[in-house]
């Protein structure tokens, strides 16, 4: 799969570096006025030493107390020049559907300067690996963006909420990680909208209108649909390829070798991969050693979800909660299915299995049961899960 593999908090920071260079289309340095962050207090992040960006004087009065500079800048991160920190926070207005990353080079909105990186994580949450990743980020006073899969969020709302509580941005990565370019219009819409509703429902607060295509693959129609929904579309510049290896060392070398060439970029990791969980602490330290600076992205506005998909997500959350209350095993489920056939607009029928060779015995054949309706959201139907979950 390589690079084709898939690869809420607004802080009200005025960015002097961006303001000096002029505004970019879709990227602003102004205080958000419509985005409501999680009600829980987020641990602070602070850029250390000279990396600290100027603070908008109006931020303390215009923003919820949970995202004022007092909560953004933790005492534990003040003047820690030995840590990586956050160099600056970029607020992104997604109204026009801006695109970021090499996959959209013709019309990419560019806001990173040489030596700057954005950290992004796809496919989670998965508690076993997401929590160590969060700890590694905390240790370096770094913030990142997590593109969550809807049914993963339904399965473990607590880990998703913990991710946001620690100050990270939560984006959308569809409901079940299907390749949208292979779906019909109705199926594509359901993947996107149920994913958004599930992540927002599991989080309990508005999420960022930040979207990443599974496998980084899109069609003209899916790209147009995401743009029409006022979401920012995020590709990548650097691929950790963490799904290809169990070795943390390989992940570190993959990232650093690409950064040596690219000099900056949005980096793709997966918070369902043990290789990334094992590599991240060393990788962040290496970024610091080589002089890279982390830029954190936040939205100007929260994502808008659709009521009909909110209802489906809410039902799934209630079912998961009830199952967890009745069975300890359900609490360990890494995904949560939503039953229902694929919309008729997309041909999602499973290919017929090859007939088995006739048995040597003369035993009479038994009648076979009719095939069950295709459960398009069943985890067993998704090849992308086999690699990360195969060793669970």
C-alpha positions, -999 to +999 in steps of 0.1 A: +000+000+000+029+024+007+020+061+006-014+052-007-022+037+028-042+060+049-023+074+056-114+196+199-095+223+207-090+258+194-065+279+213-069+314+200-032+321+193-021+350+171+008+338+150+032+366+144+052+345+119+021+339+097+009+375+101+042+388+090+042+366+059+005+373+051-026+352+054-029+319+035-062+309+020-080+289+046-053+294+073-057+322+097-042+337+128-073+349+145-093+339+176-120+313+169-155+324+179-177+294+170-158+263+180-166+248+214-139+226+229-144+197+253-156+208+287-128+189+304-096+208+311-069+199+287-033+195+299-012+224+288+011+226+260+037+252+257+064+260+233+095+264+252+119+293+253+120+315+222+095+292+204+066+306+224+042+324+200+026+358+210-009+355+225-039+374+212-047+398+240-084+391+235-081+354+238-086+352+276-119+370+275-132+357+242-125+320+247-138+294+271-116+292+301-105+256+292-086+269+262-071+302+274-033+305+275-034+296+312-045+260+303-025+259+270+008+267+287+015+241+314+039+250+342+056+217+335+064+229+300+076+264+307+111+272+297+119+236+290+144+241+263+153+205+265+119+195+251+105+197+216+073+217+225+049+234+201+064+261+180+031+276+169-006+269+166-023+274+132-060+279+131-076+266+099-109+278+084-122+249+064-153+266+050-139+265+014-127+229+017-089+236+016-065+208+008-032+200+023-004+175+014+014+162-016-017+144-028-032+178-037-001+195-049-019+215-076-040+234-052-024+227-018-026+253+009+009+256+022+015+270+057+046+252+069+080+268+069+113+248+064+120+228+095+083+226+106+063+194+110+027+185+118+021+152+136-010+132+126-023+098+137-049+077+119-072+048+125-076+049+163-084+050+190-069+018+202-062+020+239-032-004+239-012+019+216-030+053+217-023+058+254+015+052+252+015+076+222-003+102+242+022+098+270+051+102+246+036+134+233+030+147+268+066+140+277+078+164+250+049+190+255+038+182+219+003+183+204-010+164+174-041+157+152-059+124+154-080+112+125-104+088+141-123+059+125-159+061+136-164+025+148-132+026+167-144+057+185-177+040+193-158+010+207-137+031+230-151+066+237-130+069+269-097+068+250-110+093+224-121+116+251-087+113+268-070+122+236-090+154+234-086+161+271-048+162+266-052+190+241-051+171+208-073+179+178-098+152+167-106+148+130-125+123+108-114+092+090-147+077+079-169+051+096-150+019+087-120+029+066-135+019+033-118+032+001-143+060-009-133+060-045-146+024-048-181+033-034-212+046-050-225+080-040-249+068-013-223+044+003-196+071+002-219+096+019-228+070+046-191+063+052-183+099+056-213+110+076-216+081+099-179+084+106-183+121+115-214+114+137-198+085+154-166+103+163-185+134+175-209+113+194-182+093+211-163+125+220-194+142+232-183+176+218-179+191+184-149+177+165-127+194+140-139+195+103-106+179+094-109+149+070-085+124+057-093+099+030-086+062+038-056+050+018-053+087+008-075+077-022-103+099-035-124+102-066-136+135-081-171+130-066-158+121-031-134+151-031-163+174-042-186+160-015-161+165+013-155+201+001-192+208-001-194+198+036-170+225+045-142+201+057-105+205+053-089+177+034-056+165+048-031+144+029+005+139+039+041+148+030+059+121+050+047+085+055+061+066+085+049+033+068+045+020+104+019-006+092+047-023+073+069-031+102+069-040+139+103-023+144+103+011+161+138+017+146+125+013+111+097+038+117+122+063+130+145+059+100+116+061+076+105+094+090+138+110+094+151+100+060+121+115+043+124+147+064+160+150+053+147+152+018+114+171+023+127+195+051+092+199+064+057+183+062+026+167+076+037+133+090+015+102+089+014+077+118-012+052+130-021+050+166-031+014+162+004+003+153+028-010+180+058+002+159+047+038+162+039+034+199+074+021+204+092+046+182+075+079+191+095+089+222+128+084+204+115+100+172+104+132+191+137+134+208+154+131+174+132+159+159+144+181+188+180+172+182+178+180+145+161+213+151+126+206+138+097+225+152+061+212+157+031+231+144-003+222+159-035+226+138-068+237+153-101+245+136-119+278+134-153+261+136-165+227+147-177+201+122-214+199+114-230+165+115-263+153+100-292+143+124-300+110+106-265+098+111-263+112+146-292+089+155-275+059+141-243+067+160-262+073+192-279+040+189-245+023+184-231+040+214-260+029+236-256-007+223-219-006+231-225+008+265-252-019+273-229-047+260-200-034+281-222-033+312-233-069+306-200-085+294-164-076+304-153-090+270-173-064+251-152-037+268-122-050+250-138-049+215-116-028+192-144-020+168-181-018+169-203-028+140-235-012+128-257-036+109-274-029+077-269-036+040-248-014+018-269+012+000-280+001-034-259+028-052-228+008-046-222-027-056-207-041-025-217-078-030-191-102-018-177-123-046-190-158-047-167-184-031-152-210-055-169-243-054-151-269-033-139-300-051-164-329-049-159-351-019-145-386-026-172-402-005-206-410-018-223-391+010-254-372-001-250-335-005-267-313+021-286-282+012-268-249+019-284-220+037-291-188+018-263-162+022-269-136+049-274-100+037-240-083+034-232-065+066-212-036+051-200-024+085-189-057+099-152-055+110-144-089+094-152-074+059-124-049+060-089-061+048-073-030+064-079-045+098-060-078+092-026-063+096-030-041+127-053-064+145-040-098+135-017-101+165-042-090+190 
